[in-house]
Amino acid sequence: MNDMANAMSTQEQLACLILDEVAALTRDGEGITRESYGKGEELAMQAIENYAQTMGLIAERDAVQNLWLRLPEDKRDAPAVVIGSHLDSVPQGGNFDGLAGVVAGMLVLDRLRDDIESAPPVRVLALRGEESAWYGKAYTGSLALLGQLPASALQLRHRSGTGTLGEALAACGADVDAIERGKAAVDPKRIAAYLELHIEQGPVMITRGWPTAIVTGIRGNMRHNRVTCIGETGHSGAVPRWLRKDAVLAVAELLSRMDEHWRVLLQMGMDLVMTTGICTTPANSHAVSVIPGEVQFSFEVRSQDKDTLERFYQLMQDECSAIARERGVSFEFDQRLYSAPATMDAGWIKAFEEAASVSGASAVHIPSGAGHDAAVFANAGIPSGMVFIRNANGSHNVHEAMDTADMMQGVELLIGALQGRGAP
């Protein structure tokens, strides 16, 4: 027991060392910035490669520049269980979103080194480009890996307005031609399962006092990065209400109506969240004395049910048409982006439950409101499972606060589930 405690302590120290170094390399003021296919993400990739070498792991990049780690001692050729997560972040985000899952996978490999045959072959996957904040498309690394990234996504522009996703992929060494042809960088049949440890990005676990939880499913989302409401610019003092075509009031009415639809659907028992994270008038022309003739805003809806997503989206389209008639405005939409909901594999959920009963970790079930790469693998027919770790202060902000002791409980769940499923 003392040897196990010492080993855990050593592993936790290693986890802290890796997490702290990657944070130092990618700190951007108070927060963390690891841009998808940009400098910060690449620095994190290199740091993980360096630590893998120190730990005696083999590190290799695939054709779309994701990073794979494995034990050199494991010569088995059977399909592997992949433990993965992403290394990019939102601008001025936190350090643990994604990175904690990659570090947890490294610790699993380290723990299995002396007992390889007790579990299936294991690979760790550090994915790129999971966050949609940079190019408007989530899961680019995992979609490209499986040959499922739409060719049209390569033309998506960077949030700054300069450069495209395809150009960024090419600059970091990815095979853009293969991505455009839909050629997978790995044979999905070589992946027996995909497992992911991730911080919870909401307040449920921290409020309930749950260090770990088993994820049952992942919400899908439907979004427009940019919707433009076009009205008519005018003098604030000279145009009466009945002649105004005020784009701000039109958007405000739209969002108010959608909020009411949201409330009603929740009362009906549907799973749904709606967000408009961007809403702005043109900065070069707006003024206190100007009736706004244009508003640009984002629109996103998430649900665990595809039909609910489609129903709510159609409601939004209907309300846009009605408000356009009533207020004399128009709405223009950029490309609609869609990420499908996913259900986690019942077999791996059971394996996590059994591992929790042995380790004493909490095994409550929880759905994921946020999206994760596990959804891509699950929807590709690869059995997938997720473990959540509690995290204070939410996520996608500089105040993420995961306790590494909780992460170590998550590592125990991963190891226990792997050993419970046994070697092929």
N, C-alpha and C positions, 0 to 999 in steps of 0.2 A: 504493500500500500504506500509506503514511504517513497519507493522508487517511482511509482506512478505519479505521486504528488510532485516529486522533483521534476519528472519529465514534463508534466503539465506546466509547472512554473517556468521551465526553460523554454517551452514552446510559446507561452504567453509573452515572455520577454522578447523572443524572436518576432512575434507578431507586432508588438509595440515598436520594435526597432524598424521594421519594414514600413509600417503605417506612418511613423514619424518622419522617416527619410523621404518617402514619397510626398508627404505634406510639405516638407521644407523645400523640395525641388519645385513644387507646383503652386506654392503660396502666391496669392495675388492680392496684396493688401491684407485685409482681415480674412478673406476667404480663400477658396481653392479654385483654380481655373485650369481644367484639363480639356482643351478644345478638341472635339472630334477630328481626328486626322491632322491635328495641329501640334504645336510645340509642347504644350503641357502633357498631352496624352502620350506623345513620343518619349518624353522624359520619364514618365511613369513606366512605360514599356521597358525602357532600358534599365531602370532600377530593378524591376522584377526579374529581368534576364540576369542581371548581376547577382542578385540574391539566389536565384536558381542555381547559378554556377557554384556559389559558395556552399549551397546545400547539397551539391552533388547531383543535381537534376539536369536532364537534357532539355534544352530550350530550343524550339524551332518556330519560325513564322511560316504561315501558309500563304497562298497566292493572293489573299486579300488582306494580308498583314495582321491577322490575329496571331496571338502567341500561344503555343502549345508547350506544356511541361509534362515530363514523365520520368519515371524511375528507370535508370539504365539497367537495373537488375531484373526488371520485369520483361522477359522475352516472349511472353505469351502473345498469340496472334488473334485471340478471340476479340469480338467487338468490345469496345471499352465503355465503361461508365465515365462520362465527362462531368467534371465539376467546374462550373464556370461562372463568370460574371464580367462586368465591363470595367474599363479603366478611365473612361472620359467622365466629365462632370458638366454641370451647367455653369455658366459664368458666375463667379463669386459664390460657389456652392460649398458643400461640406466635404470632408475627407473620406468618409466611410461609405458613401453611396457607390456601390459597385466594387471598390477596392477591397473592402472587407471580405467579400466572397472569394476573390482571387487569392488573398492571403490565407483564408481558411482552407482552400483547396491545396495550397502548398503544404500546410501543416498536416493535412490528411495524408498526402504522399509521404511526408517525413515519418509519420507514425506507422504507416504500412510497410515501411522498408524492411523491417525485420520479420514481417509475417505476411509476405506477399500473397501466399496461397489462400489466406483466410478470406479474401475478397476478390471480386472480379478485377480484371485489368482496369486501372484508373488513369485518366488523363486530366490535366487541369488546363482550362481554356480562358485566357485573358482576351476578352472581346473588345473591339474598337467600336466607336460610333453608336452607342446605345441611345444617347440623349438626343432628343429632337430639337434642342434649343439652338443648335448651330445651323442646321440646314432644313429644319422643319420636318424631317423624316426620322422616326425612331427605328432602332434595331438594325441599322445599316450593316454592322459587322456580322451579325448572325444571319441576316437575310442574304447577304453576299456570300457567306460561307456555304449556305445551302442552295445557292443558285436562284434565289427568290427575290432579289432586289430588282424592282421594275427598272427597265432601261431609262424610263422618263425621270426617275429620281436622280440620275446623274446630272441633270440640268438644273436641279434645285440650287438656288443661290444662297450664299453665306448670309448670315444675319446682318452683316455689314453692308450687303448689297454688292460686294465685289467678290468674284470667284465663285465657282460651282463645286458641288460635291464631287463630280467626276474629276475635276482638276485637282482637288485635294487628295483624292484617292491615288491619282497618278503620281503626284508629288511625293507621296510616302512609299511608293514602290508597289502598289497594288496592281494586279492585272485587270485593267479597266475593260479591255476588249472581252475577256472571259466573263466579266460581270455583265456586260452589255448583252452577251449571247445567252445569259442565264446558265452558265456552266458552274456547277458546284465545285468548291475548293476541297471538299471532303465527301466521300461516299456516305450518305446517311445510314446505310446498312452497317457501317463500321462503328456506329454510335449505338450502344445497347440502351443507354438512358442518359438523360441530362439532369443534373442536380445543381441547385443554386442556393447559396446562403446569401441573405441580403438583410440589411436593416429595414425594419418597418418604417415607412415614411409618413405615418400618421401618428395620432396620440393614443391609440387604443391600448397597446401593450404597456406603455409606460404608466398609463392611468390605472390599468388593471393589475400591474405588478407582475407581468409575465415576462421572464427573461428570454424565453424561446417560444415559438409557435409553429404549427404546421400549416402551410398554405394549401387551401383547397382549390382555388381558382384565381385567375387574373382578369381584371377588367380589360375589355377592348376599348378602343376610342375611335371617334370620327371627328375630324377637325378641318377647319380652314385656318391657315396661318394669317390670311389677310382677306377680309371682306371690306369693300368700300361702299359707303353710303354717300350718294351724290345728291345734293340738294341745290340750293341757290344762295350764293353769298350776297349779303346786303348790309345796309347801315342799320345798326341796332335801334336807332331812334326813329327811323323814317318808314319802316315797313310794319304795318299792323299784323296782328296774329293771323287773321284769315288769309293773308297773302304770303305768309312766310313758307319757305321750304327748308326748314331748319334740320340739318343732318344730325345734330346732337340730340335734339328732342326725338327724332325718328329712331335713332339707335337706343336711346333711353327707354322709349316705349317698347321697342322690340325685346330688350332684355327683361323688362318688367313683365311682359306677357309670357316670356319663356320661363321666368322664375315661377310664375303661377302654374304653368303646365307641369313644371318639375314638382311643385308641391303636391299637385293632384296625383301625379303618377306615383310618387312615393306613398301617398295614402292608399293607393291601389296595390301596394306591396312590390312595386318594381324596383330593381336596383339601378340607380342613376345618379350621376353627378354632372353638373354643367359649370363651365368656367369661361369667362372672357378675361384673359390675362393682359391683353393689349387693347387700348382704346385711346385714340389720339386724333386731334385736328392737325392740319399741316403746320408745322412749326414756323415755316418761313412767311406765313401770311395770317396766322390767327392773332386776334387782338380782342381786348375787352369790348370794344365797340363794334365788332363785326359779327353778324349772324353767320354761323359756320355753314359753309356750303359743301363741306366734305368731312367725313370721319372714316378713319380706317380702324378696324378692330379684328381681333381673333375670336374664334368660336370653337369650343371643344366640348364634346359630351362623351362620357364614359359609362360603360355598363358591362355586367357579366353576361348579358343576353343580347345577341345580335339583332333580334327583332325589335327590342326596346331602343337600340341605337337608331335603327332605320325609322322607327315610329317618331322618335323625338326630332330627328333630322327633318323629316317631312313636315312636322309641325312648325319648325323654324322656317322652312321654305314658304309654307302657307302664310305665316305671319309677315314675312318680308313682302310678299305680294300684296297683302291687305294694307300694310302700312304705306307701301309705295303708292297705292291708289289714294289713300286717305290724306297723305301729306305731300304728295307731289314730288316724291324722291324716287331714286332707283338704287338697287343693290347689285354690285358686281362681285363675283366670287373667284378666288384663285382655285387651284386644283384641290379637290377634296381628297384628303388623306385618311386611310382606314387601317387600323390594326385590329385583328380579330381577337375576341375573347378566347380564353383557354381554360381547360379543366386539367387539374393535376392528376397524375396516375394513381388509381386506387391502391395498387400494389405497393408503391413507394410511400404513400400516406400510411399504410399499415406498417411498413418497415420502420418508418420514423416513430410511430406509436410504440412499437415493440422496443426500439432502441431507447426511447424515453423511459419506459418502464424499468429498464435495467440501469440507466444512468441517473435517474431521478430528475431529469430535466422536465420542464413543463411541456405538455403535449396538447394544448388547446388548439382548436382549429380556427383559422381566420382567413377570409378572402383578402386578396390584394387589390387595393384600389388603384395603386400605381402599376404601370406596365413594366415588364421585365423580359429579358431575352428568353426566359423559360417558355414564354407564350409562343415564340417562333418555333422552338423545337417541338413543343406539344402539338401545335397545329400542323407540323410536318409529319406527324405520326410517330414521333420518338417519345417513349414514356418519360415523363418529366416530373420532378418533385422540387419543392422549395421549403426552406426553413427560414423563418423570420427571427431576427434579433431585435430586442427593444432598443429604442433610440429616442433620447429626449430632444425636445425643441423642434421636432419635425425635420424635414429634409429640404433639399434644394435651397439651403441657406447656410450661412457661415457657422451656425450654432449647433449643427449635428453633434450629438454627444453619446456615442456608443461606448459601453463598458466592455473592455476586452475580456473580462471574466465571463460575460454573457456570450461573447463570441466563442469562447472555448467550450461552453456548453453546446453551442451549435455544432462545433467540430465533433464533439462526442456523438451527437445525433447522426451526423454524416457517417462517421466510422462505424457506429453501431448498425446503421441501416445497411451499409455495404457488407459488413461481415454477416449480418443476418440473412442477406440475400445469397451470400456464399459465392465461391468461385465456380465458373462454368465447368 
